[in-house]
Amino acid sequence: MTQKPKPESPIEEIHRVRRDISERFGGDVAAIAADAASRAAESGRPMWQPKSATHSTQPVGVSGVSGDRE
């Protein structure tokens, strides 16, 4: 009797696809981002755009982590 190969879990598929994309671009994150932006522009689909690309939701100097507890 032959065993069927175990189906790929969703997490395994995500890891495989990410590896494939990284290998295709030689690990160059900027090239991956440029390709994604190019394909998004070519798709003609509406894309969400933030109102301000430089707006921070957290005040400067606030880390949200309290480390001075005694």
GILINVEN-V587984 format. One record per backbone hydrogen bond with DSSP energy under -1.0 kcal/mol. CO is the residue of the C=O (numbers start at 1). NH is the residue of the N-H. Records with the same first field share a line. If there is no record, write none. Layout:
CO = NH + NH
This chain:
9 = 13
10 = 14
11 = 15
12 = 16
13 = 17
14 = 18
15 = 19
16 = 20
17 = 21
18 = 22
19 = 23
20 = 24
21 = 25
22 = 27
23 = 26
25 = 28
27 = 29
28 = 32
29 = 33
30 = 34
31 = 35
32 = 36
33 = 37
34 = 38
35 = 39
36 = 40
37 = 41
38 = 42
39 = 43
59 = 62
